[in-house]
Amino acid sequence: MKNQKRLMRINDEIMKELATILRSGELKDPRIGKITTVMSVNTSNDLKHCMVRIGVLGNDDAEKAEVLEGIKSAAGFIRKLIAERIDLRQTPAFQFVLDDSVEYSIRMNELINKHNS
């Protein structure tokens, strides 16, 4: 139980720092210029791996894939920045995944509204 609370705090802190890094423009890759958000962070119990779900605002799947590739190519630099900002024995390796749950929920809401009209 105590370990789970610690892991939740670490996830929250990593999520906050990742959002700051993406928002502040520290990543100079032009592919990451779209509106990106950190949807969730799941760190493994041994703190070696971290799955990060990224949401990208837009309709074009090619643009979303391009943003994701830009973030993946900067994963090492992001890990270095996180290591500087969060005091952990070891900084996890990040795996970035595209999360389209927000767009899915918007689409479902539109379908429900269309059906109810």
N, C-alpha and C positions, 0 to 999 in steps of 0.2 A: 504494500500500500504506500509506504513512504517513498519507494523507488518510483512508483507511478506518478506521484505528485511532483517529484523532481523532474521526471521526464516531461510532464506537462509544462512545467515552468521553462525548461530548456526549449521545447517546441515553440512556446509563445515568444520567447526571447529571439530565437532564430527567425521566426516569422516577422517580428517587428523589425529586425535588422535587415532582412531581405527586402522588405517593403521600402525601407529607407534607402537602400542601395539602388533599387529600381527607380524610385521616384526622384532621387537627387541628381541623376544623370552621371553618376560615377562610372558607369559602363559606357564607353565611347562608341560602341558598336551601333551603326545607324539602323540595323535591323530591329533594335529594341526600342525604337522610337514610339511605337504604338502604346496605347493605354494598357498596361499590364498590372495585374493584381496577384498577390499571393493568397490563394484560396485556403490551403491547408499545408501543414508541415507534420510529417510523421517520422520521428527518429527511432532507430532500432534501440533495443535495450542496452546494447554494448556501445552505443554512440559512434559506431563506425559508418553507418549509412543513414541517409536522410532522404525521404521522398518528398518532393515539393510539388504541389499542384498549382499550376499557373493559369490564370484566366486572362484571356486577351479579348478586348472589346473590338468587335468588327464582324463582318459577315463572310469575308473571303477566307477560305480554309488555307489557301496558299500563303497569305500574309501571316496567318496564325502559325503555320509551320515554320515560316521564315523567322518569326520572333522567337519561337521555341529553339530553333537551331542557333540563333544568336546568343541566347541565354546559356544553352548547353556548351557553346564554344568558350564562354566566359566562366565556366564552372570552377576552374582552378583559381581564377582571380577572385571570384566571389567567396570561395573557401578561405582564401588568404585574408580577405577583408573581415569575414566572420571571425576568424581566429584572432585577429587584432582587437576586435570589439567585445567578444565574449570570452571569458576566462574558463576554458575547458581543458582537460588534460589532452584530449585529442578532438580535433574538429572533424565532424562527419563528412564523408564524400557525398555530394549532392547528386540526386537523380531527379531531373525535371520532367514533369508530365503535364500535358495540356489538359485543362479541366474545362469542359463545356457545360457544366451543370446549370449555370445561370442562364445561358441561352436556351437550354432545353426547357427550363422552367418557364421562361418567357413564352416560348413557342406553345407549350402546353396550356398556359394561361390564355393565350390568344385563341386556341382551339376550343377551350371551355367557354370563353365569352362568345365565340362565334356560334357555338351549339346552343347556348342559352338565349341568344337573340331571336 
